[in-house]
Amino acid sequence: MIEVFAVLLVTALATSLLGVFLVLKGQAMTTDAISHTILLGIVLAFFITADLRSPLLIIGAAVIGLITVYLIELVTSSGMMKQDAAVGIVFTALFAGAVILVSRYADDVHLDIDVVLMGQVLFAPLNRVDILGVSLPYALVQLTVILIINILFILMFYKELKVTSFDPVYAAAAGISTTLIYYLLMTLVSVTAVTAFDAVGSILVISFFVTPAITAYLVTKRLSHMIWLTLLTAAFNSLAGCTFGYFTDISISGSVASVSLLTFLAVFFCNKNGWIRKTLKSRRMLRKI
Amino acid sequence: MDILTSYSFLIVAIGTVILSAAAGIVGTISVIKGQSLIGDAIGHATFPGVVLAFMLFNVMETSILVIGAVLFGIIAFQLIHIITGSSKITLDSALALVLSGFFGLGMALKSYVQGNPYFSGTQGIDDFIFGQAAYMLKSDVYLIIAASVVSLVLFFIHYQQLKIYTFDPVYARTVGISIRFMNVLVLAMTIMLIAVGLKAVGAVLIVNILIAPAVTGTLWSNKFMTVLIIAAASGGMSAFIGTYISTALTGIATGPAIILALSVCVVFSMLFAPKGILAKRSRLRKLGEAV
């Protein structure tokens, strides 16, 4: 139980940290697209190596993730369709290809459709690795490395990320390449998503990426506050979701995603500028008039 | 070849072809208005509705599960509407939030149902995720036909209003078209088609049949009517090819097969349509020669 929670917590922190900038840049649905299409990368790499622990899987997924982003950019900038239509078409096409490959050719291996959808965090502790004589879940080690990489990325490029998120025009004038930062961010998103894949699956990982950040965005005005609050929310969601899922014996990632939505709704309706206060206030105003 | 004449294939193919043609027509409005991903959020959000309806009635009857799907589709849309309307959260974020939260709820409920001996015949739930036309019954096809006919009738009764609403909402308001009613109408048609289409195409990928035909249509023409006809035709044709492939080869779900066929249409149009890449190239080249 402790180890399952640890895997989930590290996943939540690593994903939601990037989620802050994805939400600020308006790339939540692009992230959703990536989290679907990396499955194609995983499947293709798996056909080559036949080993689910091969680093080639991560590389394959990262490449497909970047191709997704690039395709969406390419199609949108050609003016042939709007960005949202491009996202919708690119990800469904690549994901459909992946689903067919999995169901037709990889039926007897560990890559089954349920794992694709919601992961199997309960099995994470079974797959172990020894580090300095201590036996740890493999997923935990892998995700901790990713978390550290993500933290380093945010620390190193904090100023650039901030400027390109809030004022892309100024960023261009100051000689900061928005495109470069964007592609770096999206590469990390792909790598993080594929590492988290085993634990939380392909579809629910989007909840881990963006929901804590959106929740924090409701009540903060400063970027630094938003980051801390996002991490706090992510930790709370995974603790509450994990506990609930564990004791009711339901899908843990499904439970975390549901709890995350509930947390958001609670904050949305009840914070001091929230929906309830706002609606009451406008009612009162109307009555006065 | 015997597949083409087999009774069960024909039933399923009729269902998917009509569904995709209707979805192509209805989806055109959202695509032109730049709101195509709302269908994605609604599609995912219907899934917990399906599972809950199953839990309440304990039958795998599509007509009952569809009611749950419709209800959750409406709840999801309302939630997106409230969130974007009264906070600084953008549509993009709200869609991702609702999509993942609802689908997560569906997954949690699904794992509860499938691990519980009280419920029987739970394997059928999986068909609603990626679609499995092979298990479609005649009643499922009737349901699709009914929903498609109703939404197409609604569409063409309000054709003029919808056209103005799509291209010029400001003008629409000045000539007395209720924007609110139009929103509800488009939403109702979309949710209806998504709900009945779940068993054929699946919750995860159903948005594609609302977007891809419309995009194909807009690449070939600027006239609304022509776009609609092309969308319906490419939707119907791809659905037929996809259903055929998924019936002929084992282990291929119908939804993904239809979507790959639709994607081929889109890529083909992006290359060869009047607004496509090759036409643009040759226009530029001619321009270059003229200069």
HADDOCK unambig.tbl for C-alpha pairs under 7 A between the chains (distance, minus, plus):
assign (segid A and resid 23 and name CA) (segid B and resid 93 and name CA) 6.30 0.50 0.50
assign (segid A and resid 26 and name CA) (segid B and resid 92 and name CA) 6.19 0.50 0.50
assign (segid A and resid 26 and name CA) (segid B and resid 93 and name CA) 6.85 0.50 0.50
assign (segid A and resid 28 and name CA) (segid B and resid 92 and name CA) 5.97 0.50 0.50
assign (segid A and resid 28 and name CA) (segid B and resid 93 and name CA) 5.42 0.50 0.50
assign (segid A and resid 28 and name CA) (segid B and resid 96 and name CA) 6.04 0.50 0.50
assign (segid A and resid 29 and name CA) (segid B and resid 92 and name CA) 6.02 0.50 0.50
assign (segid A and resid 29 and name CA) (segid B and resid 96 and name CA) 5.90 0.50 0.50
assign (segid A and resid 80 and name CA) (segid B and resid 219 and name CA) 6.87 0.50 0.50
assign (segid A and resid 81 and name CA) (segid B and resid 215 and name CA) 6.81 0.50 0.50
assign (segid A and resid 82 and name CA) (segid B and resid 34 and name CA) 6.38 0.50 0.50
assign (segid A and resid 84 and name CA) (segid B and resid 34 and name CA) 6.53 0.50 0.50
assign (segid A and resid 84 and name CA) (segid B and resid 35 and name CA) 7.00 0.50 0.50
assign (segid A and resid 84 and name CA) (segid B and resid 36 and name CA) 6.14 0.50 0.50
assign (segid A and resid 84 and name CA) (segid B and resid 37 and name CA) 6.06 0.50 0.50
assign (segid A and resid 85 and name CA) (segid B and resid 31 and name CA) 6.46 0.50 0.50
assign (segid A and resid 85 and name CA) (segid B and resid 36 and name CA) 5.79 0.50 0.50
assign (segid A and resid 85 and name CA) (segid B and resid 211 and name CA) 6.38 0.50 0.50
assign (segid A and resid 88 and name CA) (segid B and resid 37 and name CA) 6.43 0.50 0.50
assign (segid A and resid 88 and name CA) (segid B and resid 208 and name CA) 6.49 0.50 0.50
assign (segid A and resid 89 and name CA) (segid B and resid 208 and name CA) 6.08 0.50 0.50
assign (segid A and resid 89 and name CA) (segid B and resid 211 and name CA) 6.98 0.50 0.50
assign (segid A and resid 89 and name CA) (segid B and resid 212 and name CA) 6.34 0.50 0.50
assign (segid A and resid 92 and name CA) (segid B and resid 205 and name CA) 5.83 0.50 0.50
assign (segid A and resid 92 and name CA) (segid B and resid 208 and name CA) 6.29 0.50 0.50
assign (segid A and resid 93 and name CA) (segid B and resid 259 and name CA) 6.27 0.50 0.50
assign (segid A and resid 93 and name CA) (segid B and resid 260 and name CA) 5.89 0.50 0.50
assign (segid A and resid 93 and name CA) (segid B and resid 263 and name CA) 6.11 0.50 0.50
assign (segid A and resid 96 and name CA) (segid B and resid 256 and name CA) 4.35 0.50 0.50
assign (segid A and resid 96 and name CA) (segid B and resid 259 and name CA) 6.65 0.50 0.50
assign (segid A and resid 96 and name CA) (segid B and resid 260 and name CA) 6.65 0.50 0.50
assign (segid A and resid 97 and name CA) (segid B and resid 256 and name CA) 6.85 0.50 0.50
assign (segid A and resid 97 and name CA) (segid B and resid 260 and name CA) 6.99 0.50 0.50
assign (segid A and resid 99 and name CA) (segid B and resid 256 and name CA) 6.99 0.50 0.50
assign (segid A and resid 100 and name CA) (segid B and resid 252 and name CA) 5.54 0.50 0.50
assign (segid A and resid 100 and name CA) (segid B and resid 253 and name CA) 6.91 0.50 0.50
assign (segid A and resid 100 and name CA) (segid B and resid 256 and name CA) 6.65 0.50 0.50
assign (segid A and resid 103 and name CA) (segid B and resid 251 and name CA) 5.62 0.50 0.50
assign (segid A and resid 103 and name CA) (segid B and resid 252 and name CA) 6.48 0.50 0.50
assign (segid A and resid 104 and name CA) (segid B and resid 251 and name CA) 4.73 0.50 0.50
assign (segid A and resid 104 and name CA) (segid B and resid 252 and name CA) 6.13 0.50 0.50
assign (segid A and resid 204 and name CA) (segid B and resid 100 and name CA) 5.86 0.50 0.50
assign (segid A and resid 204 and name CA) (segid B and resid 104 and name CA) 6.30 0.50 0.50
assign (segid A and resid 206 and name CA) (segid B and resid 100 and name CA) 6.42 0.50 0.50
assign (segid A and resid 207 and name CA) (segid B and resid 97 and name CA) 6.57 0.50 0.50
assign (segid A and resid 207 and name CA) (segid B and resid 100 and name CA) 5.17 0.50 0.50
assign (segid A and resid 207 and name CA) (segid B and resid 101 and name CA) 6.61 0.50 0.50
assign (segid A and resid 211 and name CA) (segid B and resid 97 and name CA) 5.76 0.50 0.50
assign (segid A and resid 250 and name CA) (segid B and resid 108 and name CA) 5.59 0.50 0.50
assign (segid A and resid 250 and name CA) (segid B and resid 111 and name CA) 5.34 0.50 0.50
assign (segid A and resid 250 and name CA) (segid B and resid 112 and name CA) 5.16 0.50 0.50
assign (segid A and resid 251 and name CA) (segid B and resid 107 and name CA) 6.74 0.50 0.50
assign (segid A and resid 251 and name CA) (segid B and resid 108 and name CA) 5.00 0.50 0.50
assign (segid A and resid 251 and name CA) (segid B and resid 111 and name CA) 5.62 0.50 0.50
assign (segid A and resid 254 and name CA) (segid B and resid 104 and name CA) 4.07 0.50 0.50
assign (segid A and resid 254 and name CA) (segid B and resid 105 and name CA) 5.76 0.50 0.50
assign (segid A and resid 254 and name CA) (segid B and resid 107 and name CA) 5.20 0.50 0.50
assign (segid A and resid 254 and name CA) (segid B and resid 108 and name CA) 4.56 0.50 0.50
assign (segid A and resid 255 and name CA) (segid B and resid 104 and name CA) 6.63 0.50 0.50
assign (segid A and resid 255 and name CA) (segid B and resid 105 and name CA) 6.67 0.50 0.50
assign (segid A and resid 255 and name CA) (segid B and resid 108 and name CA) 5.56 0.50 0.50
assign (segid A and resid 257 and name CA) (segid B and resid 100 and name CA) 6.67 0.50 0.50
assign (segid A and resid 257 and name CA) (segid B and resid 101 and name CA) 5.16 0.50 0.50
assign (segid A and resid 257 and name CA) (segid B and resid 104 and name CA) 4.98 0.50 0.50
assign (segid A and resid 257 and name CA) (segid B and resid 105 and name CA) 6.94 0.50 0.50
assign (segid A and resid 258 and name CA) (segid B and resid 101 and name CA) 5.09 0.50 0.50
assign (segid A and resid 258 and name CA) (segid B and resid 102 and name CA) 6.84 0.50 0.50
assign (segid A and resid 258 and name CA) (segid B and resid 104 and name CA) 5.53 0.50 0.50
assign (segid A and resid 258 and name CA) (segid B and resid 105 and name CA) 5.04 0.50 0.50
assign (segid A and resid 260 and name CA) (segid B and resid 101 and name CA) 6.95 0.50 0.50
assign (segid A and resid 261 and name CA) (segid B and resid 101 and name CA) 5.08 0.50 0.50
assign (segid A and resid 275 and name CA) (segid B and resid 86 and name CA) 6.79 0.50 0.50
